[in-house]
Amino acid sequence: MGNPGEFLQTCAAGKVWLFCSQCDTAVNFNAVEHLDCIENPHYWGPEPWWHDTRVFRCPLCLGEQQSVLHVND
Ligand SMILES: [Zn+2]
């Protein structure tokens, strides 16, 4: 997953998840409303898109949540 194209393909394939701490459950990356993206200031490697914190609206609780990305085939 070394480039943004692979990242987008993985997202499109439904393999990327975010965690809602309010619902205590994982929600699919494609199912949420994306509000913001916070760069990880401690990550300087070649795949920064995997290390951002995503601010999103959870479709279950409708709350604004923050989560790092999780990949699950
Ligand atoms: Zn939720």
N, CA, C, O and the ligand as a Tripos MOL2 file, in Angstrom:
@<TRIPOS>MOLECULE
protein
  293   291    74     0     0
PROTEIN
NO_CHARGES

@<TRIPOS>ATOM
      1 N           0.8390   -1.1940    0.0000 N.3       1 MET1
      2 CA          0.0000    0.0000    0.0000 C.3       1 MET1
      3 C           0.8710    1.2390    0.0000 C.2       1 MET1
      4 O           0.7290    2.1230    0.8450 O.2       1 MET1
      5 N           1.7550    1.2850   -0.9430 N.am      2 GLY2
      6 CA          2.7490    2.3400   -0.9190 C.3       2 GLY2
      7 C           2.4240    3.5610   -1.7330 C.2       2 GLY2
      8 O           3.2820    4.4280   -1.8950 O.2       2 GLY2
      9 N           1.2190    3.6670   -2.2540 N.am      3 ASN3
     10 CA          0.9030    4.8840   -2.9920 C.3       3 ASN3
     11 C          -0.5730    5.2330   -2.8310 C.2       3 ASN3
     12 O          -1.3830    4.3920   -2.4400 O.2       3 ASN3
     13 N          -0.9120    6.4890   -3.1400 N.am      4 PRO4
     14 CA         -2.3010    6.9310   -2.9120 C.3       4 PRO4
     15 C          -3.3090    6.1570   -3.7390 C.2       4 PRO4
     16 O          -4.4500    5.9880   -3.3060 O.2       4 PRO4
     17 N          -2.9200    5.6740   -4.9340 N.am      5 GLY5
     18 CA         -3.8360    4.8990   -5.7570 C.3       5 GLY5
     19 C          -4.2550    3.6130   -5.0780 C.2       5 GLY5
     20 O          -5.4290    3.2440   -5.0920 O.2       5 GLY5
     21 N          -3.2860    2.9340   -4.4820 N.am      6 GLU6
     22 CA         -3.6020    1.7110   -3.7460 C.3       6 GLU6
     23 C          -4.4770    2.0140   -2.5400 C.2       6 GLU6
     24 O          -5.3770    1.2470   -2.1980 O.2       6 GLU6
     25 N          -4.2000    3.1320   -1.9100 N.am      7 PHE7
     26 CA         -5.0210    3.5480   -0.7750 C.3       7 PHE7
     27 C          -6.4690    3.7300   -1.2140 C.2       7 PHE7
     28 O          -7.3870    3.2390   -0.5580 O.2       7 PHE7
     29 N          -6.6700    4.4310   -2.3150 N.am      8 LEU8
     30 CA         -8.0310    4.6760   -2.8010 C.3       8 LEU8
     31 C          -8.7100    3.3730   -3.2150 C.2       8 LEU8
     32 O          -9.9050    3.1920   -2.9830 O.2       8 LEU8
     33 N          -7.9500    2.4680   -3.8280 N.am      9 GLN9
     34 CA         -8.5150    1.1750   -4.2090 C.3       9 GLN9
     35 C          -8.9360    0.3770   -2.9890 C.2       9 GLN9
     36 O          -9.9840   -0.2700   -2.9790 O.2       9 GLN9
     37 N          -8.0960    0.4330   -1.9530 N.am     10 THR10
     38 CA         -8.4170   -0.3010   -0.7280 C.3      10 THR10
     39 C          -9.6780    0.2720   -0.0880 C.2      10 THR10
     40 O         -10.5250   -0.4710    0.4070 O.2      10 THR10
     41 N          -9.7930    1.5850   -0.1020 N.am     11 CYS11
     42 CA        -11.0100    2.2230    0.4190 C.3      11 CYS11
     43 C         -12.2260    1.8070   -0.4050 C.2      11 CYS11
     44 O         -13.2710    1.4560    0.1420 O.2      11 CYS11
     45 N         -12.0730    1.8520   -1.7190 N.am     12 ALA12
     46 CA        -13.1930    1.5310   -2.5960 C.3      12 ALA12
     47 C         -13.6320    0.0850   -2.4340 C.2      12 ALA12
     48 O         -14.7980   -0.2490   -2.6450 O.2      12 ALA12
     49 N         -12.6860   -0.7700   -2.0580 N.am     13 ALA13
     50 CA        -12.9910   -2.1820   -1.8710 C.3      13 ALA13
     51 C         -13.6530   -2.4550   -0.5220 C.2      13 ALA13
     52 O         -13.9920   -3.5970   -0.2110 O.2      13 ALA13
     53 N         -13.8320   -1.4140    0.2680 N.am     14 GLY14
     54 CA        -14.5170   -1.5770    1.5450 C.3      14 GLY14
     55 C         -13.6640   -2.2030    2.6230 C.2      14 GLY14
     56 O         -14.1860   -2.7950    3.5670 O.2      14 GLY14
     57 N         -12.3420   -2.0770    2.4900 N.am     15 LYS15
     58 CA        -11.4410   -2.7240    3.4430 C.3      15 LYS15
     59 C         -10.9210   -1.7740    4.5170 C.2      15 LYS15
     60 O         -10.1470   -2.1730    5.3870 O.2      15 LYS15
     61 N         -11.3460   -0.5320    4.4490 N.am     16 VAL16
     62 CA        -10.8450    0.4530    5.4000 C.3      16 VAL16
     63 C         -11.9520    0.8250    6.3880 C.2      16 VAL16
     64 O         -13.0870    1.1050    6.0030 O.2      16 VAL16
     65 N         -11.5910    0.8180    7.6600 N.am     17 TRP17
     66 CA        -12.5640    1.0260    8.7260 C.3      17 TRP17
     67 C         -12.1030    2.1270    9.6690 C.2      17 TRP17
     68 O         -10.9090    2.3840    9.8250 O.2      17 TRP17
     69 N         -13.0760    2.7620   10.2850 N.am     18 LEU18
     70 CA        -12.8140    3.7360   11.3370 C.3      18 LEU18
     71 C         -13.5080    3.2370   12.5970 C.2      18 LEU18
     72 O         -14.4570    2.4550   12.5310 O.2      18 LEU18
     73 N         -13.0250    3.6960   13.7370 N.am     19 PHE19
     74 CA        -13.6080    3.2160   14.9880 C.3      19 PHE19
     75 C         -14.3620    4.3430   15.6820 C.2      19 PHE19
     76 O         -13.8060    5.4080   15.9490 O.2      19 PHE19
     77 N         -15.6240    4.0940   15.9650 N.am     20 CYS20
     78 CA        -16.4360    5.0550   16.7000 C.3      20 CYS20
     79 C         -16.4050    4.6890   18.1810 C.2      20 CYS20
     80 O         -16.8970    3.6350   18.5850 O.2      20 CYS20
     81 N         -15.8180    5.5780   18.9800 N.am     21 SER21
     82 CA        -15.7150    5.2850   20.4190 C.3      21 SER21
     83 C         -17.0700    5.4300   21.1060 C.2      21 SER21
     84 O         -17.3050    4.8430   22.1620 O.2      21 SER21
     85 N         -17.9470    6.2060   20.5070 N.am     22 GLN22
     86 CA        -19.2920    6.3570   21.0740 C.3      22 GLN22
     87 C         -20.0880    5.0550   20.9360 C.2      22 GLN22
     88 O         -20.7200    4.6020   21.8900 O.2      22 GLN22
     89 N         -20.0500    4.4660   19.7530 N.am     23 CYS23
     90 CA        -20.7700    3.2120   19.4890 C.3      23 CYS23
     91 C         -19.9440    1.9950   19.9090 C.2      23 CYS23
     92 O         -20.4710    0.8890   20.0240 O.2      23 CYS23
     93 N         -18.6490    2.2060   20.1350 N.am     24 ASP24
     94 CA        -17.7380    1.1170   20.4490 C.3      24 ASP24
     95 C         -17.7530    0.0670   19.3330 C.2      24 ASP24
     96 O         -17.7750   -1.1380   19.5850 O.2      24 ASP24
     97 N         -17.7410    0.5620   18.1000 N.am     25 THR25
     98 CA        -17.7650   -0.3540   16.9680 C.3      25 THR25
     99 C         -17.0300    0.2600   15.7730 C.2      25 THR25
    100 O         -16.7970    1.4670   15.7160 O.2      25 THR25
    101 N         -16.6770   -0.6000   14.8340 N.am     26 ALA26
    102 CA        -16.0220   -0.1420   13.6150 C.3      26 ALA26
    103 C         -17.0740    0.2040   12.5640 C.2      26 ALA26
    104 O         -18.0640   -0.5100   12.4030 O.2      26 ALA26
    105 N         -16.8510    1.2960   11.8600 N.am     27 VAL27
    106 CA        -17.7450    1.6720   10.7680 C.3      27 VAL27
    107 C         -16.9200    1.7990    9.5000 C.2      27 VAL27
    108 O         -15.7760    2.2520    9.5350 O.2      27 VAL27
    109 N         -17.4990    1.4030    8.3940 N.am     28 ASN28
    110 CA        -16.7460    1.3950    7.1470 C.3      28 ASN28
    111 C         -16.4210    2.8110    6.7050 C.2      28 ASN28
    112 O         -17.2310    3.7280    6.8410 O.2      28 ASN28
    113 N         -15.2190    2.9660    6.1750 N.am     29 PHE29
    114 CA        -14.7220    4.2530    5.6940 C.3      29 PHE29
    115 C         -15.6910    4.8830    4.6970 C.2      29 PHE29
    116 O         -15.8530    6.1020    4.6610 O.2      29 PHE29
    117 N         -16.3310    4.0400    3.8890 N.am     30 ASN30
    118 CA        -17.2270    4.5410    2.8500 C.3      30 ASN30
    119 C         -18.5960    4.9390    3.3870 C.2      30 ASN30
    120 O         -19.3740    5.5840    2.6840 O.2      30 ASN30
    121 N         -18.8970    4.5620    4.6290 N.am     31 ALA31
    122 CA        -20.2390    4.7630    5.1660 C.3      31 ALA31
    123 C         -20.3630    6.0330    5.9940 C.2      31 ALA31
    124 O         -21.4590    6.4040    6.4160 O.2      31 ALA31
    125 N         -19.2410    6.6940    6.2230 N.am     32 VAL32
    126 CA        -19.2730    7.8540    7.1040 C.3      32 VAL32
    127 C         -19.2090    9.1480    6.3000 C.2      32 VAL32
    128 O         -18.7910    9.1670    5.1420 O.2      32 VAL32
    129 N         -19.6330   10.2150    6.9430 N.am     33 GLU33
    130 CA        -19.4670   11.5490    6.3770 C.3      33 GLU33
    131 C         -18.1230   12.0890    6.8590 C.2      33 GLU33
    132 O         -17.9050   12.2390    8.0610 O.2      33 GLU33
    133 N         -17.2270   12.3790    5.9210 N.am     34 HIS34
    134 CA        -15.8930   12.8320    6.2820 C.3      34 HIS34
    135 C         -15.8810   14.3340    6.5070 C.2      34 HIS34
    136 O         -16.2810   15.1110    5.6400 O.2      34 HIS34
    137 N         -15.4220   14.7230    7.6690 N.am     35 LEU35
    138 CA        -15.4560   16.1290    8.0540 C.3      35 LEU35
    139 C         -14.0830   16.7900    7.9840 C.2      35 LEU35
    140 O         -13.9570   17.9420    7.5700 O.2      35 LEU35
    141 N         -13.0650   16.0510    8.3890 N.am     36 ASP36
    142 CA        -11.7400   16.6630    8.4280 C.3      36 ASP36
    143 C         -10.6770   15.5680    8.4800 C.2      36 ASP36
    144 O         -10.9850   14.3910    8.6690 O.2      36 ASP36
    145 N          -9.4590   15.9670    8.3140 N.am     37 CYS37
    146 CA         -8.3330   15.0490    8.2740 C.3      37 CYS37
    147 C          -7.1760   15.7300    9.0020 C.2      37 CYS37
    148 O          -6.7580   16.8270    8.6320 O.2      37 CYS37
    149 N          -6.6650   15.0700   10.0380 N.am     38 ILE38
    150 CA         -5.6060   15.6560   10.8520 C.3      38 ILE38
    151 C          -4.3210   14.8820   10.6070 C.2      38 ILE38
    152 O          -4.2460   13.6870   10.8940 O.2      38 ILE38
    153 N          -3.3190   15.5580   10.0820 N.am     39 GLU39
    154 CA         -2.0510   14.8820    9.8090 C.3      39 GLU39
    155 C          -1.3630   14.4860   11.1040 C.2      39 GLU39
    156 O          -1.4260   15.1980   12.1060 O.2      39 GLU39
    157 N          -0.7140   13.3480   11.0620 N.am     40 ASN40
    158 CA          0.0750   12.8900   12.2020 C.3      40 ASN40
    159 C           1.4260   13.6170   12.1800 C.2      40 ASN40
    160 O           2.2400   13.3850   11.2860 O.2      40 ASN40
    161 N           1.6630   14.4940   13.1610 N.am     41 PRO41
    162 CA          2.9000   15.2960   13.1340 C.3      41 PRO41
    163 C           4.1390   14.4750   13.4330 C.2      41 PRO41
    164 O           5.2590   14.9580   13.2650 O.2      41 PRO41
    165 N           3.9510   13.2300   13.8780 N.am     42 HIS42
    166 CA          5.0920   12.4010   14.2420 C.3      42 HIS42
    167 C           5.4610   11.4140   13.1360 C.2      42 HIS42
    168 O           6.4360   10.6720   13.2570 O.2      42 HIS42
    169 N           4.6790   11.4100   12.0600 N.am     43 TYR43
    170 CA          4.9650   10.4580   10.9810 C.3      43 TYR43
    171 C           5.5860   11.1780    9.7900 C.2      43 TYR43
    172 O           5.0000   12.1080    9.2350 O.2      43 TYR43
    173 N           6.7650   10.7410    9.4110 N.am     44 TRP44
    174 CA          7.4800   11.3770    8.3030 C.3      44 TRP44
    175 C           7.7660   10.3760    7.1910 C.2      44 TRP44
    176 O           8.5840   10.6450    6.3120 O.2      44 TRP44
    177 N           7.1090    9.2400    7.2200 N.am     45 GLY45
    178 CA          7.3730    8.1990    6.2350 C.3      45 GLY45
    179 C           6.6610    8.4390    4.9220 C.2      45 GLY45
    180 O           6.0590    9.4930    4.7190 O.2      45 GLY45
    181 N           6.7270    7.4670    4.0300 N.am     46 PRO46
    182 CA          6.2190    7.6160    2.6650 C.3      46 PRO46
    183 C           4.7190    7.3680    2.5120 C.2      46 PRO46
    184 O           4.1910    7.5270    1.4110 O.2      46 PRO46
    185 N           4.0230    6.9860    3.5680 N.am     47 GLU47
    186 CA          2.6040    6.6670    3.4220 C.3      47 GLU47
    187 C           1.7600    7.4590    4.4200 C.2      47 GLU47
    188 O           1.0660    6.8670    5.2470 O.2      47 GLU47
    189 N           1.8130    8.7780    4.3510 N.am     48 PRO48
    190 CA          1.1530    9.5880    5.3800 C.3      48 PRO48
    191 C          -0.3570    9.4010    5.4270 C.2      48 PRO48
    192 O          -0.9810    9.6020    6.4690 O.2      48 PRO48
    193 N          -0.9570    9.0050    4.2680 N.am     49 TRP49
    194 CA         -2.4200    8.8760    4.2400 C.3      49 TRP49
    195 C          -2.9270    7.7710    5.1500 C.2      49 TRP49
    196 O          -4.1050    7.7530    5.5080 O.2      49 TRP49
    197 N          -2.0480    6.8480    5.5300 N.am     50 TRP50
    198 CA         -2.4450    5.7890    6.4630 C.3      50 TRP50
    199 C          -2.3390    6.2290    7.9120 C.2      50 TRP50
    200 O          -2.8000    5.5250    8.8110 O.2      50 TRP50
    201 N          -1.7500    7.3620    8.1410 N.am     51 HIS51
    202 CA         -1.4450    7.7660    9.5210 C.3      51 HIS51
    203 C          -2.2050    9.0100    9.9490 C.2      51 HIS51
    204 O          -2.0270    9.4960   11.0660 O.2      51 HIS51
    205 N          -3.0420    9.5200    9.0760 N.am     52 ASP52
    206 CA         -3.8680   10.6530    9.4400 C.3      52 ASP52
    207 C          -4.9480   10.2290   10.4250 C.2      52 ASP52
    208 O          -5.3740    9.0740   10.4470 O.2      52 ASP52
    209 N          -5.3810   11.1830   11.2380 N.am     53 THR53
    210 CA         -6.5800   10.9810   12.0420 C.3      53 THR53
    211 C          -7.7520   11.5620   11.2710 C.2      53 THR53
    212 O          -7.7190   12.7170   10.8470 O.2      53 THR53
    213 N          -8.7820   10.7560   11.0940 N.am     54 ARG54
    214 CA         -9.9570   11.1920   10.3540 C.3      54 ARG54
    215 C         -11.0380   11.6880   11.3070 C.2      54 ARG54
    216 O         -11.3770   11.0270   12.2890 O.2      54 ARG54
    217 N         -11.5640   12.8570   10.9950 N.am     55 VAL55
    218 CA        -12.7210   13.3700   11.7210 C.3      55 VAL55
    219 C         -13.9410   13.0780   10.8540 C.2      55 VAL55
    220 O         -13.9990   13.4770    9.6910 O.2      55 VAL55
    221 N         -14.9050   12.3830   11.4310 N.am     56 PHE56
    222 CA        -16.0300   11.9190   10.6180 C.3      56 PHE56
    223 C         -17.3090   11.9290   11.4370 C.2      56 PHE56
    224 O         -17.2800   11.9870   12.6660 O.2      56 PHE56
    225 N         -18.4270   11.8720   10.7340 N.am     57 ARG57
    226 CA        -19.7100   11.7420   11.4070 C.3      57 ARG57
    227 C         -20.1620   10.2920   11.2900 C.2      57 ARG57
    228 O         -20.3280    9.7600   10.1930 O.2      57 ARG57
    229 N         -20.3510    9.6780   12.4300 N.am     58 CYS58
    230 CA        -20.7220    8.2730   12.4620 C.3      58 CYS58
    231 C         -22.1730    8.1060   12.0050 C.2      58 CYS58
    232 O         -23.0470    8.8310   12.4810 O.2      58 CYS58
    233 N         -22.4500    7.1700   11.0950 N.am     59 PRO59
    234 CA        -23.8220    6.9710   10.6100 C.3      59 PRO59
    235 C         -24.7270    6.3130   11.6460 C.2      59 PRO59
    236 O         -25.9450    6.2790   11.4700 O.2      59 PRO59
    237 N         -24.1540    5.7960   12.7120 N.am     60 LEU60
    238 CA        -24.9490    5.0990   13.7240 C.3      60 LEU60
    239 C         -25.4090    6.0410   14.8260 C.2      60 LEU60
    240 O         -26.5930    6.0860   15.1580 O.2      60 LEU60
    241 N         -24.4650    6.7960   15.3960 N.am     61 CYS61
    242 CA        -24.8150    7.7010   16.5000 C.3      61 CYS61
    243 C         -24.9420    9.1450   16.0140 C.2      61 CYS61
    244 O         -25.3860   10.0150   16.7620 O.2      61 CYS61
    245 N         -24.5580    9.3970   14.7810 N.am     62 LEU62
    246 CA        -24.6180   10.7280   14.1690 C.3      62 LEU62
    247 C         -23.7330   11.7320   14.8930 C.2      62 LEU62
    248 O         -23.8880   12.9430   14.7350 O.2      62 LEU62
    249 N         -22.8090   11.2170   15.6820 N.am     63 GLY63
    250 CA        -21.8880   12.0890   16.4010 C.3      63 GLY63
    251 C         -20.6090   12.3060   15.6180 C.2      63 GLY63
    252 O         -20.2640   11.5320   14.7250 O.2      63 GLY63
    253 N         -19.9080   13.3880   15.9750 N.am     64 GLU64
    254 CA        -18.6160   13.6640   15.3620 C.3      64 GLU64
    255 C         -17.5580   12.8860   16.1180 C.2      64 GLU64
    256 O         -17.4320   13.0140   17.3360 O.2      64 GLU64
    257 N         -16.8040   12.0830   15.3990 N.am     65 GLN65
    258 CA        -15.8210   11.1970   16.0070 C.3      65 GLN65
    259 C         -14.4800   11.3680   15.3370 C.2      65 GLN65
    260 O         -14.3850   11.9250   14.2430 O.2      65 GLN65
    261 N         -13.4310   10.8810   16.0070 N.am     66 GLN66
    262 CA        -12.0980   10.8720   15.4150 C.3      66 GLN66
    263 C         -11.5340    9.4650   15.5010 C.2      66 GLN66
    264 O         -11.7180    8.7660   16.4980 O.2      66 GLN66
    265 N         -10.8500    9.0610   14.4480 N.am     67 SER67
    266 CA        -10.2760    7.7190   14.4430 C.3      67 SER67
    267 C          -9.1030    7.6570   13.4790 C.2      67 SER67
    268 O          -9.0600    8.3730   12.4780 O.2      67 SER67
    269 N          -8.1610    6.7940   13.7980 N.am     68 VAL68
    270 CA         -7.1580    6.4370   12.8110 C.3      68 VAL68
    271 C          -7.7600    5.3710   11.8930 C.2      68 VAL68
    272 O          -8.8350    4.8430   12.1750 O.2      68 VAL68
    273 N          -7.0780    5.0620   10.8140 N.am     69 LEU69
    274 CA         -7.5730    4.0840    9.8500 C.3      69 LEU69
    275 C          -7.2090    2.6640   10.2770 C.2      69 LEU69
    276 O          -6.1410    2.4200   10.8380 O.2      69 LEU69
    277 N          -8.1050    1.7540   10.0040 N.am     70 HIS70
    278 CA         -7.8330    0.3390   10.2120 C.3      70 HIS70
    279 C          -8.1180   -0.3840    8.9000 C.2      70 HIS70
    280 O          -9.1150   -0.1100    8.2310 O.2      70 HIS70
    281 N          -7.2370   -1.3070    8.5420 N.am     71 VAL71
    282 CA         -7.4320   -2.0730    7.3140 C.3      71 VAL71
    283 C          -7.7360   -3.5050    7.6820 C.2      71 VAL71
    284 O          -7.0490   -4.1180    8.4980 O.2      71 VAL71
    285 N          -8.7820   -4.0270    7.0610 N.am     72 ASN72
    286 CA         -9.1920   -5.3930    7.3320 C.3      72 ASN72
    287 C          -9.7210   -6.0150    6.0510 C.2      72 ASN72
    288 O         -10.7290   -5.5670    5.5050 O.2      72 ASN72
    289 N          -9.0390   -7.0480    5.5740 N.am     73 ASP73
    290 CA         -9.5350   -7.7720    4.3960 C.3      73 ASP73
    291 C         -10.7070   -8.6070    4.8180 C.2      73 ASP73
    292 O         -11.2950   -9.3080    3.9940 O.2      73 ASP73
    293 ZN        -21.0630    6.1120   16.4050 Zn       74 ZN74
@<TRIPOS>BOND
     1     1     2 1
     2     2     3 1
     3     3     4 2
     4     3     5 am
     5     5     6 1
     6     6     7 1
     7     7     8 2
     8     7     9 am
     9     9    10 1
    10    10    11 1
    11    11    12 2
    12    11    13 am
    13    13    14 1
    14    14    15 1
    15    15    16 2
    16    15    17 am
    17    17    18 1
    18    18    19 1
    19    19    20 2
    20    19    21 am
    21    21    22 1
    22    22    23 1
    23    23    24 2
    24    23    25 am
    25    25    26 1
    26    26    27 1
    27    27    28 2
    28    27    29 am
    29    29    30 1
    30    30    31 1
    31    31    32 2
    32    31    33 am
    33    33    34 1
    34    34    35 1
    35    35    36 2
    36    35    37 am
    37    37    38 1
    38    38    39 1
    39    39    40 2
    40    39    41 am
    41    41    42 1
    42    42    43 1
    43    43    44 2
    44    43    45 am
    45    45    46 1
    46    46    47 1
    47    47    48 2
    48    47    49 am
    49    49    50 1
    50    50    51 1
    51    51    52 2
    52    51    53 am
    53    53    54 1
    54    54    55 1
    55    55    56 2
    56    55    57 am
    57    57    58 1
    58    58    59 1
    59    59    60 2
    60    59    61 am
    61    61    62 1
    62    62    63 1
    63    63    64 2
    64    63    65 am
    65    65    66 1
    66    66    67 1
    67    67    68 2
    68    67    69 am
    69    69    70 1
    70    70    71 1
    71    71    72 2
    72    71    73 am
    73    73    74 1
    74    74    75 1
    75    75    76 2
    76    75    77 am
    77    77    78 1
    78    78    79 1
    79    79    80 2
    80    79    81 am
    81    81    82 1
    82    82    83 1
    83    83    84 2
    84    83    85 am
    85    85    86 1
    86    86    87 1
    87    87    88 2
    88    87    89 am
    89    89    90 1
    90    90    91 1
    91    91    92 2
    92    91    93 am
    93    93    94 1
    94    94    95 1
    95    95    96 2
    96    95    97 am
    97    97    98 1
    98    98    99 1
    99    99   100 2
   100    99   101 am
   101   101   102 1
   102   102   103 1
   103   103   104 2
   104   103   105 am
   105   105   106 1
   106   106   107 1
   107   107   108 2
   108   107   109 am
   109   109   110 1
   110   110   111 1
   111   111   112 2
   112   111   113 am
   113   113   114 1
   114   114   115 1
   115   115   116 2
   116   115   117 am
   117   117   118 1
   118   118   119 1
   119   119   120 2
   120   119   121 am
   121   121   122 1
   122   122   123 1
   123   123   124 2
   124   123   125 am
   125   125   126 1
   126   126   127 1
   127   127   128 2
   128   127   129 am
   129   129   130 1
   130   130   131 1
   131   131   132 2
   132   131   133 am
   133   133   134 1
   134   134   135 1
   135   135   136 2
   136   135   137 am
   137   137   138 1
   138   138   139 1
   139   139   140 2
   140   139   141 am
   141   141   142 1
   142   142   143 1
   143   143   144 2
   144   143   145 am
   145   145   146 1
   146   146   147 1
   147   147   148 2
   148   147   149 am
   149   149   150 1
   150   150   151 1
   151   151   152 2
   152   151   153 am
   153   153   154 1
   154   154   155 1
   155   155   156 2
   156   155   157 am
   157   157   158 1
   158   158   159 1
   159   159   160 2
   160   159   161 am
   161   161   162 1
   162   162   163 1
   163   163   164 2
   164   163   165 am
   165   165   166 1
   166   166   167 1
   167   167   168 2
   168   167   169 am
   169   169   170 1
   170   170   171 1
   171   171   172 2
   172   171   173 am
   173   173   174 1
   174   174   175 1
   175   175   176 2
   176   175   177 am
   177   177   178 1
   178   178   179 1
   179   179   180 2
   180   179   181 am
   181   181   182 1
   182   182   183 1
   183   183   184 2
   184   183   185 am
   185   185   186 1
   186   186   187 1
   187   187   188 2
   188   187   189 am
   189   189   190 1
   190   190   191 1
   191   191   192 2
   192   191   193 am
   193   193   194 1
   194   194   195 1
   195   195   196 2
   196   195   197 am
   197   197   198 1
   198   198   199 1
   199   199   200 2
   200   199   201 am
   201   201   202 1
   202   202   203 1
   203   203   204 2
   204   203   205 am
   205   205   206 1
   206   206   207 1
   207   207   208 2
   208   207   209 am
   209   209   210 1
   210   210   211 1
   211   211   212 2
   212   211   213 am
   213   213   214 1
   214   214   215 1
   215   215   216 2
   216   215   217 am
   217   217   218 1
   218   218   219 1
   219   219   220 2
   220   219   221 am
   221   221   222 1
   222   222   223 1
   223   223   224 2
   224   223   225 am
   225   225   226 1
   226   226   227 1
   227   227   228 2
   228   227   229 am
   229   229   230 1
   230   230   231 1
   231   231   232 2
   232   231   233 am
   233   233   234 1
   234   234   235 1
   235   235   236 2
   236   235   237 am
   237   237   238 1
   238   238   239 1
   239   239   240 2
   240   239   241 am
   241   241   242 1
   242   242   243 1
   243   243   244 2
   244   243   245 am
   245   245   246 1
   246   246   247 1
   247   247   248 2
   248   247   249 am
   249   249   250 1
   250   250   251 1
   251   251   252 2
   252   251   253 am
   253   253   254 1
   254   254   255 1
   255   255   256 2
   256   255   257 am
   257   257   258 1
   258   258   259 1
   259   259   260 2
   260   259   261 am
   261   261   262 1
   262   262   263 1
   263   263   264 2
   264   263   265 am
   265   265   266 1
   266   266   267 1
   267   267   268 2
   268   267   269 am
   269   269   270 1
   270   270   271 1
   271   271   272 2
   272   271   273 am
   273   273   274 1
   274   274   275 1
   275   275   276 2
   276   275   277 am
   277   277   278 1
   278   278   279 1
   279   279   280 2
   280   279   281 am
   281   281   282 1
   282   282   283 1
   283   283   284 2
   284   283   285 am
   285   285   286 1
   286   286   287 1
   287   287   288 2
   288   287   289 am
   289   289   290 1
   290   290   291 1
   291   291   292 2
@<TRIPOS>SUBSTRUCTURE
     1 MET1         2 RESIDUE 1 A MET
     2 GLY2         6 RESIDUE 1 A GLY
     3 ASN3        10 RESIDUE 1 A ASN
     4 PRO4        14 RESIDUE 1 A PRO
     5 GLY5        18 RESIDUE 1 A GLY
     6 GLU6        22 RESIDUE 1 A GLU
     7 PHE7        26 RESIDUE 1 A PHE
     8 LEU8        30 RESIDUE 1 A LEU
     9 GLN9        34 RESIDUE 1 A GLN
    10 THR10       38 RESIDUE 1 A THR
    11 CYS11       42 RESIDUE 1 A CYS
    12 ALA12       46 RESIDUE 1 A ALA
    13 ALA13       50 RESIDUE 1 A ALA
    14 GLY14       54 RESIDUE 1 A GLY
    15 LYS15       58 RESIDUE 1 A LYS
    16 VAL16       62 RESIDUE 1 A VAL
    17 TRP17       66 RESIDUE 1 A TRP
    18 LEU18       70 RESIDUE 1 A LEU
    19 PHE19       74 RESIDUE 1 A PHE
    20 CYS20       78 RESIDUE 1 A CYS
    21 SER21       82 RESIDUE 1 A SER
    22 GLN22       86 RESIDUE 1 A GLN
    23 CYS23       90 RESIDUE 1 A CYS
    24 ASP24       94 RESIDUE 1 A ASP
    25 THR25       98 RESIDUE 1 A THR
    26 ALA26      102 RESIDUE 1 A ALA
    27 VAL27      106 RESIDUE 1 A VAL
    28 ASN28      110 RESIDUE 1 A ASN
    29 PHE29      114 RESIDUE 1 A PHE
    30 ASN30      118 RESIDUE 1 A ASN
    31 ALA31      122 RESIDUE 1 A ALA
    32 VAL32      126 RESIDUE 1 A VAL
    33 GLU33      130 RESIDUE 1 A GLU
    34 HIS34      134 RESIDUE 1 A HIS
    35 LEU35      138 RESIDUE 1 A LEU
    36 ASP36      142 RESIDUE 1 A ASP
    37 CYS37      146 RESIDUE 1 A CYS
    38 ILE38      150 RESIDUE 1 A ILE
    39 GLU39      154 RESIDUE 1 A GLU
    40 ASN40      158 RESIDUE 1 A ASN
    41 PRO41      162 RESIDUE 1 A PRO
    42 HIS42      166 RESIDUE 1 A HIS
    43 TYR43      170 RESIDUE 1 A TYR
    44 TRP44      174 RESIDUE 1 A TRP
    45 GLY45      178 RESIDUE 1 A GLY
    46 PRO46      182 RESIDUE 1 A PRO
    47 GLU47      186 RESIDUE 1 A GLU
    48 PRO48      190 RESIDUE 1 A PRO
    49 TRP49      194 RESIDUE 1 A TRP
    50 TRP50      198 RESIDUE 1 A TRP
    51 HIS51      202 RESIDUE 1 A HIS
    52 ASP52      206 RESIDUE 1 A ASP
    53 THR53      210 RESIDUE 1 A THR
    54 ARG54      214 RESIDUE 1 A ARG
    55 VAL55      218 RESIDUE 1 A VAL
    56 PHE56      222 RESIDUE 1 A PHE
    57 ARG57      226 RESIDUE 1 A ARG
    58 CYS58      230 RESIDUE 1 A CYS
    59 PRO59      234 RESIDUE 1 A PRO
    60 LEU60      238 RESIDUE 1 A LEU
    61 CYS61      242 RESIDUE 1 A CYS
    62 LEU62      246 RESIDUE 1 A LEU
    63 GLY63      250 RESIDUE 1 A GLY
    64 GLU64      254 RESIDUE 1 A GLU
    65 GLN65      258 RESIDUE 1 A GLN
    66 GLN66      262 RESIDUE 1 A GLN
    67 SER67      266 RESIDUE 1 A SER
    68 VAL68      270 RESIDUE 1 A VAL
    69 LEU69      274 RESIDUE 1 A LEU
    70 HIS70      278 RESIDUE 1 A HIS
    71 VAL71      282 RESIDUE 1 A VAL
    72 ASN72      286 RESIDUE 1 A ASN
    73 ASP73      290 RESIDUE 1 A ASP
    74 ZN74       293 GROUP 0 **** ****
